[in-house]
Amino acid sequence: QVQLVESGGGLVQPGGSLTLSCVASGTIFTINTMGWYRQAPGKQRELVATITDSGSINYADSVKGRFTISRDNAKKTVYLQMNSLKPGDTAVYLCNVHSLSLDGIVPRSLDSWGQGTQVTISS
């Protein structure tokens, strides 16, 4: 299985910046897609950004131009740099990883989620 540890959440003022990190560990053969989702109280979970092993990136329209996703394959880490933060960005941010793990000679496809880190934007 894969364990995901998120860090970097906190309280910042509107217009501020914050960087989230997510480190993957466990029986990982390869990591395909890494990404960030968020969920605000009373709302459904939504995609924030994803990045594939080939470098293809997808952003939610609401964060384009403000957020930047990146990954360090050697460290098995995905980052989310958040700039020009707005109150509407307040949510629990969740790390998501699609990976393959080896069980003998048979790869296992895994969809893993972190516990989430709280991001609060308030004056």
C-alpha positions as CSV (number, residue, x, y, z in Angstrom):
1,Q,0.0,0.0,0.0
2,V,0.9,3.6,-0.4
3,Q,1.0,6.2,2.4
4,L,0.7,9.9,1.7
5,V,1.9,12.5,4.1
6,E,0.8,16.1,3.4
7,S,2.3,19.2,4.9
8,G,2.2,23.0,4.5
9,G,-1.3,23.9,5.3
10,G,-2.2,26.8,7.6
11,L,-3.8,30.2,7.9
12,V,-2.9,33.0,5.6
13,Q,-4.3,36.4,4.6
14,P,-5.9,37.0,1.3
15,G,-3.3,37.6,-1.4
16,G,-0.8,35.5,0.5
17,S,1.0,32.4,-0.6
18,L,1.3,28.8,0.7
19,T,3.1,25.7,-0.6
20,L,1.7,22.2,0.1
21,S,3.9,19.1,-0.1
22,C,2.9,15.4,-0.3
23,V,5.4,12.6,0.1
24,A,4.5,9.1,-1.0
25,S,6.0,6.0,0.5
26,G,5.3,2.3,0.6
27,T,5.4,-0.6,-1.8
28,I,5.6,1.6,-4.9
29,F,6.8,0.4,-8.3
30,T,6.0,3.5,-10.2
31,I,3.8,6.6,-9.7
32,N,1.7,7.6,-12.7
33,T,-0.4,10.6,-11.7
34,M,-0.2,12.8,-8.6
35,G,-2.6,15.5,-7.8
36,W,-4.4,17.7,-5.4
37,Y,-8.1,17.9,-4.6
38,R,-10.0,20.1,-2.1
39,Q,-13.2,20.0,-0.2
40,A,-14.9,22.9,1.5
41,P,-17.7,22.4,4.1
42,G,-21.0,21.6,2.4
43,K,-19.4,21.2,-1.0
44,Q,-18.3,18.3,-3.1
45,R,-14.7,17.4,-3.5
46,E,-13.2,19.1,-6.6
47,L,-10.0,18.6,-8.6
48,V,-7.4,21.3,-8.1
49,A,-4.5,20.1,-10.2
50,T,-2.9,16.9,-11.5
51,I,0.4,16.1,-13.0
52,T,1.3,12.8,-14.8
53,D,4.6,11.1,-15.0
54,S,5.2,12.5,-18.4
55,G,4.6,16.1,-17.2
56,S,1.1,16.7,-18.4
57,I,-0.7,19.1,-16.1
58,N,-4.4,19.9,-15.6
59,Y,-5.7,22.7,-13.4
60,A,-9.2,23.7,-12.3
61,D,-10.3,26.9,-14.0
62,S,-10.6,28.6,-10.6
63,V,-6.9,28.2,-9.8
64,K,-5.3,28.7,-13.3
65,G,-2.7,31.4,-13.2
66,R,-2.5,31.3,-9.4
67,F,-1.5,27.7,-8.5
68,T,1.4,25.7,-9.8
69,I,1.8,21.9,-9.4
70,S,5.1,20.1,-9.7
71,R,6.7,16.8,-8.7
72,D,10.0,15.4,-7.7
73,N,10.2,11.8,-8.9
74,A,13.3,11.0,-6.9
75,K,11.7,12.2,-3.7
76,K,8.2,10.8,-4.6
77,T,6.8,14.2,-3.8
78,V,4.2,16.4,-5.3
79,Y,4.0,20.1,-4.6
80,L,1.3,22.7,-4.9
81,Q,2.4,26.3,-4.9
82,M,-0.5,28.6,-4.2
83,N,-0.3,32.3,-4.8
84,S,-2.8,35.2,-4.7
85,L,-4.9,33.2,-2.3
86,K,-8.6,34.1,-1.9
87,P,-11.1,33.3,0.8
88,G,-12.8,30.9,-1.7
89,D,-9.7,28.8,-1.6
90,T,-10.4,27.8,2.0
91,A,-10.8,24.0,2.1
92,V,-9.2,20.8,3.2
93,Y,-6.6,19.9,0.5
94,L,-6.1,16.3,-0.2
95,C,-3.2,14.6,-2.0
96,N,-4.0,11.9,-4.5
97,V,-1.7,9.4,-6.1
98,H,-2.2,6.8,-8.8
99,S,0.5,4.2,-8.6
100,L,1.5,0.6,-9.4
101,S,2.9,-1.7,-6.8
102,L,4.4,-5.2,-7.3
103,D,2.8,-8.3,-5.8
104,G,5.1,-11.0,-7.1
105,I,5.0,-10.6,-10.8
106,V,1.6,-9.0,-10.9
107,P,1.3,-5.2,-10.7
108,R,-1.4,-3.7,-8.5
109,S,-3.1,-0.5,-9.4
110,L,-3.6,1.7,-6.4
111,D,-5.6,4.9,-5.9
112,S,-4.3,6.5,-2.7
113,W,-5.5,9.5,-0.6
114,G,-3.8,11.5,2.1
115,Q,-5.5,12.6,5.3
116,G,-5.8,16.2,4.1
117,T,-4.4,19.5,5.3
118,Q,-6.5,22.5,6.2
119,V,-5.9,25.7,4.2
120,T,-7.7,28.8,5.6
121,I,-7.6,32.2,3.9
122,S,-8.9,34.9,6.2
123,S,-8.2,38.5,7.1
